[in-house]
Amino acid sequence: MDCVFCKIAAGEIPSKRVFENERVVAFHDLHPQAPVHILVIPRAHIACADEITDKNSGDVAAVFEAIPKIAAAAGLQNGYRVITNCGEDGCQSVKHLHFHLLGGAKLPETMA
């Protein structure tokens, strides 16, 4: 598989990691859309939200268990936004399920 996020999770491609455990990796986005823009991914390859099943939903739960810890470590005390894109019309650029953790300032309501 030639997935850039799988390679980042495996340490084959460098990233500015802010969190990792056996199921989750989080790193700074290369093209931030907010003062804090962190990508949070499951280590397991899941292409997008359409592929979440009862067999891999534990990996997604692990992501959401990690997000508050990552947000706190990033100093996001007044809140944050979590976004995922799915498929071409959803503007998913990397076909590995990932969540954008955005914060560090008052975000516009229309930001998606």
C-alpha positions as CSV (number, residue, x, y, z in Angstrom):
1,M,0.0,0.0,0.0
2,D,1.3,3.4,-0.9
3,C,-0.4,5.5,1.8
4,V,1.4,8.6,3.0
5,F,-0.3,8.5,6.4
6,C,0.5,4.8,6.9
7,K,4.1,5.8,6.1
8,I,4.0,8.6,8.6
9,A,2.5,6.3,11.3
10,A,5.3,3.8,10.6
11,G,8.0,6.5,10.9
12,E,9.0,6.1,7.2
13,I,8.1,9.8,6.5
14,P,9.1,12.4,9.1
15,S,6.4,14.5,10.8
16,K,6.1,16.9,13.7
17,R,4.4,14.4,16.1
18,V,2.5,15.7,19.1
19,F,1.0,12.4,20.3
20,E,1.3,8.7,19.6
21,N,0.3,5.4,21.2
22,E,-0.3,1.9,19.9
23,R,-3.4,2.9,17.9
24,V,-3.2,6.7,17.2
25,V,-0.7,9.1,15.8
26,A,-1.1,12.9,15.8
27,F,1.1,15.5,14.0
28,H,1.0,19.1,12.8
29,D,-0.6,19.7,9.4
30,L,1.9,21.0,6.7
31,H,-0.6,23.6,5.5
32,P,-2.4,24.8,8.7
33,Q,-5.8,26.4,8.4
34,A,-5.8,27.6,12.0
35,P,-3.2,28.7,14.6
36,V,-3.3,25.0,15.8
37,H,-4.0,22.4,13.1
38,I,-3.2,18.9,14.1
39,L,-4.0,15.7,12.1
40,V,-5.1,12.8,14.2
41,I,-5.1,9.4,12.5
42,P,-5.6,5.7,13.4
43,R,-2.5,3.6,12.8
44,A,-4.7,1.1,11.1
45,H,-5.5,1.9,7.5
46,I,-9.1,2.9,7.1
47,A,-9.7,4.8,3.9
48,C,-12.5,7.1,5.1
49,A,-15.5,7.3,7.3
50,D,-17.4,5.1,4.8
51,E,-15.2,2.2,5.8
52,I,-15.8,2.4,9.6
53,T,-17.2,-1.0,10.7
54,D,-17.8,-2.9,13.9
55,K,-14.4,-4.5,13.3
56,N,-12.4,-1.2,13.2
57,S,-14.5,1.2,15.2
58,G,-12.3,0.6,18.2
59,D,-9.5,2.4,16.3
60,V,-11.8,5.3,15.7
61,A,-12.8,5.4,19.4
62,A,-9.1,5.5,20.3
63,V,-8.7,8.6,18.1
64,F,-11.6,10.3,19.9
65,E,-10.2,9.2,23.3
66,A,-6.8,10.8,22.3
67,I,-8.3,14.1,20.9
68,P,-9.0,15.8,24.3
69,K,-5.5,14.9,25.5
70,I,-4.0,16.3,22.3
71,A,-6.1,19.5,22.5
72,A,-5.1,20.0,26.2
73,A,-1.4,19.6,25.4
74,A,-1.8,22.1,22.5
75,G,-3.3,24.6,25.0
76,L,-6.8,24.6,23.4
77,Q,-8.6,25.7,26.6
78,N,-11.5,27.6,24.9
79,G,-12.5,24.9,22.6
80,Y,-11.6,23.4,19.2
81,R,-13.1,21.9,16.1
82,V,-12.7,18.3,14.8
83,I,-13.4,17.7,11.1
84,T,-13.1,14.7,8.8
85,N,-13.5,14.7,5.0
86,C,-14.8,11.7,3.1
87,G,-14.4,11.1,-0.6
88,E,-13.9,13.3,-3.6
89,D,-16.9,15.6,-3.0
90,G,-15.9,15.9,0.7
91,C,-12.4,17.1,-0.5
92,Q,-10.5,14.2,1.1
93,S,-7.0,14.6,-0.1
94,V,-5.4,11.6,1.6
95,K,-7.3,8.3,1.5
96,H,-6.6,7.4,5.1
97,L,-9.2,8.4,7.7
98,H,-7.9,11.5,9.5
99,F,-9.4,14.1,11.7
100,H,-8.4,17.8,11.6
101,L,-8.1,19.2,15.1
102,L,-8.4,23.0,14.7
103,G,-8.1,25.7,17.3
104,G,-6.0,28.4,18.9
105,A,-8.4,31.3,17.9
106,K,-12.1,31.9,17.5
107,L,-13.0,29.9,14.4
108,P,-15.5,31.2,11.8
109,E,-18.8,29.4,11.8
110,T,-18.4,28.7,8.0
111,M,-15.0,27.0,8.3
112,A,-15.3,23.4,7.3
